[in-house]
Amino acid sequence: MSSVIEPARLRLAQLPTPLEPYDLPGNTPTLWVKRDDLTGTGLTGNKVRKLEYLLADAQACGATRVVTCGGIQSNHCRATAIAAAQLSLSCHLFLRCDAPPPDEAPTTGNLALDRLVGAEITFITHDQYRDRAQLMAAAAGPKGYVIPEGGSNALGTWGYLRCVDELRTQWRLPPSAIVCATGSGGTHAGLAIGVRRRELDIPVYGVAICDDAPTFQARIAQISAEACDRWPQLPQIKETEIRVVEGYKGGGYAVSHPDELADIASVARSTGLLLDPVYTGKALRALMHEPGLFGDRPLFVHTGGIFGLLA
């Protein structure tokens, strides 16, 4: 694969993050965990890798404000709000919820941090969220920069193309598979493109934490196509090549079942590894309950989300 010039990025994350071995409860192989929950304190999690590129682009465009969207406890929105404050940008968040919390209600988790750093917040319903692109474009104005849900677009995928290169310097033996939670598709897309770009014979699996496999295959293929349009030297990942594991979304996005919470507690007590109930807690269950899918040396990308435990 011919070389491609990496787009401009800011240094927001604490990198490289560690690659550490863990023995999970039950009869499972040793799991190697890429600790992207350690990318920072406020900027913890996978989203900051994407924001390094997206906010560099915002600055290059002369933006004075950034606009993005997500669920009411969105890790991506929290990371965007904190990074914007660090860069002296204003930030407008569109947060999806059934009903806005009362003004007098105490805020928790990511929402508390959104407010602490001064983000402007607009609560919208699930129906309104379908029109989020139009709402964000209108809110951005001439000096605004719109970041899509999860930072998941062609530019944002560079965060995980770069992560693959980081991993190659850390493992002694290549993993039998790379596994991540799949929610908006950008992390999965970046890992898949990054592995193919470096001609590594390693399958990349995304565990669906909402929606279904066809939805994510189409979404990730679209991100890949957009990346190839912008950087033709990058390999294109087709829908049929995208591996999505179903069966672990439980009640859906941010809805936890008792068995999911029990597994989160079991992992915490036996390893000290903290998982969140929205993403990593669901995704790691695939490695616990179907270890045969991923071979004898699986690698799990821990995408953070600790503030979701405090919501």
N, C-alpha and C positions, 0 to 999 in steps of 0.2 A: 504494500500500500504506500503510495507516494506521500510525502510529508505535506502537512497543512499547517498554516500559521494559526496558532492559538489566538483567539480574540483577547482583547484587553480584559484584565481582571483586577479587582481590588483585593487587598489582603485583609479579610475580615475574620476568617476561621483560624483556629489554632491547629495547624497542620504540620506534619502528618499525624493523624490519629492512630492509636495503637491497634495492632492485630494480636488478639489474645485467645488462648485456648480455654474452653469451658467444658465441663462434664455435666450434661443436663440430667435431671431425674429420669429414671427408666433406662431401658436397654438401647441406648443411642450411641453412635460414635462421637468421639471428641469433636466439639464444634468450635471452629475458628470464628471469632467475632470481630468484625471491623468496627471499632468503637467510635462511630460518628455521633454518638451521644456526647462525645467529649470534644466537639469542635469549639466549645466555648461555654460560658455561663449563661448569659441571656441569649446569646446566639448559638445555643446548643442545637444539635440535630443536623439533618441532611440539607435543610433548606438554605443554610448559609453558603454551602458550596455553590448552589445555583445563583444566589444573590451576589456573589463576588463578580460574576459576569454581567448580570442584569443591571446592577447598580453602577457598574463601570460604564455601561452603555447609557444609562440615564444621565450620568454626569457628562458624558461626551455629547449628548443631545441638548445640554443646557437646561435640563429639568430642574425645577425648584420644589416639586412635589411628586410623590409616587402614590399610585392608587392600586389596590389589589383586593382580593376577596377570598373567602373561605368560610368554614363553619365557625360558630361562636367561640370555640376553643381551638381555632386553627393555629398549629405550630408555625406554618408559613407566615400568617399574618403577624404573629408575635415577633418572629425574626425580622420581618420587613420593617415593622414599626421601630424596633430597637436599632437596626442598622441605619434607618433613615435619620433617627435622632443623632446617631454618631456622626453622620455626614451632613448635619444641618439642613436636612430636607424635611418638608412637611409630609404627612402621611395620612391618607384617607382609606379606611377599611370598610368594605361591605361584608357584614357578617350575617350568615344564614342562621335562622332560628325559628322555632314555631311561634314564639311571641317574645318581644323585647323584655329583658329583665326590668323589674320596677326600679326607679331611680334610687329608692332607699335600700334596695337589696345589696348585700355585700358582694363584691366581685372576687372571683377566685381564678387560679390557674393562669392560662395565657391571657384571658380577658383582663385580668387585673394588671398584667404587665403592659398590655396595649394602652390602657388608660394612664398608667403611671408615666409612660414616656410621651404622652400628649397626643396620641393618634386621634384623628377625627373618626368617629364611628357612626356608621349608618346600619341599623338592623333591617334586614329584609327577609321576607318569607321564602319558603321553598319555591313557590310559584314565581315570585319576582326574581329569584336566583337564576332562572332560565334565561333571563334577559341581562345577565350580569355584564356582558361585554358592552352593551349599549349604555348601561348605567355607569360603568367605569369610564368609558370614553367621554360621556357628558361631564362627569366630575373632574376629569383630568384637566380640561381647559388647555390653553396654548402652551403652558409651561409644565404640564403634567406628563408623567410617564406611566403607562399602564403595564402592570406585571400580571400575567394570567394566574389562575388558581394553581397553587403549589409551585409557582415559578417554572412550570412545566411547558417549555417550548424549546425550539431548536437551540437558542442561545443558552438557556438554562441547562441543557443536557451536558454542556461542557464541564460542569462541576463533577459529573460522574465519569466522563471520559478521562478526566484528570485523576479521578480516584482510582481507576483501573491502573494507570501508570504508577500511582503511589503503591498500590497493592503489590505490583510486580517486584518492587524493591524490598518488600517485607516478607513474602512467603518463601520458605525454603523449598517446598514442593508445591506445585500448583494445586488448587482445590479440585475436588471432584465436581463441584457445582458452586455457583454463587447464588444466594437467595436473598430477596428483599421483600418488604411490604410494597404492594402496589395500590396507590390511591388516586393520584392524578397522572401517573405514568412517566414522569420525567426522570426519576431516579432509575427506574427499570430501563428506560430507553437509553440513558447515558451509559449504563453498565453494559448493555447488549452491544451498543455501537463501539464502546471502548474495547471490549473483548475481541470483537471482529476486526477492529482497526489494527490490533496488535497480533492478529492471527493466532489467537489462543484457542485451543480446543477445549473450551470450558462452557458447559451450558449455564445459562442465566435464567433463573426462575423468579417470577413475581407471584407472591401470594395475594390474591384479591381480598381486600378488606371491605369492599363494597362492589356493586355492579356484578359483572360476570366476565368470563374469559373473552367472548367475542368483542365486548365493548372495549376492553383493554388492548386486545390485539389490534383493533382498528385505530385506537388512540395512539398507541406507541408507534405503529407503522406510519401514521401521519406525521408524528414528530420527527421520525427518522427521515421521511421524504423531505420535510422542510429543511432539515439539517443538510441533506445532500444538495438541495437546491442552492443553499447558501455557501456550502463548502463541498464542492463536487468531489474532492478527493476522499471524503468520508464514505465508508461502506453503507449501503442501504439495507435495512432490516425489513423483510417482508412479513406480512401478517402470519403466514404459515410457519414462520421461524420463531415466533414469539411464544414462549412458554409461560402460561399462567395457571397457577394451581387454585382450584376452587374448593369450597367446602369449609372455609374458616372465617367467613364474614359474620357468622352468627346472626344477630338481629339486624345487621346493617351498619352503616357508618356511625361510629361513636356510640353504638348500643352494645352493652356488655351482658353476657350471660354468666351465671354463677360458675360454670365449668371453666370459662375463660379466665375469670378472676382467680379461681383456684390454681390454675396453671401459672399465672403471673406470681402468685404468692409462693408456690412451690419452687419456682426458679429463683426467686429472690432469697428464700431461706436456705437453699442448697448451694447457691453460687455467689450471692450478693449482687447479681446482675438485675438491674431495675428495668422493667418493660412497661410500656404504656398501654392503656386499654383500647386505644383507637387503631394503632398501627402494629407496633412490634409485638404486643401481647397476642394479637391474632395471628400474625405471620409466623412467629416462632413455634406456634402449635403444630404447624405442618411438619416441622423438623422433629418435634417430639412424638407425634402420632403416626407419621408416615416416613420414618427415616430412610426407608429403602428407596424412596424416590430420588435421593440426592447423593448416593454413593457413600464411600467410606471416609471422605475428608471434606465435608461441606463447610462452606464459609457463609456466614450470615452478616449482612450489613445492618448494624443497629442504627436506625435512623433517628433515635432520640425520642422526644415527647414526654420527658419527665414531668413537665408542668400539668399534663393531662391527668396525672395521678392525684393532683392537688385541686382538682376542679369539683 
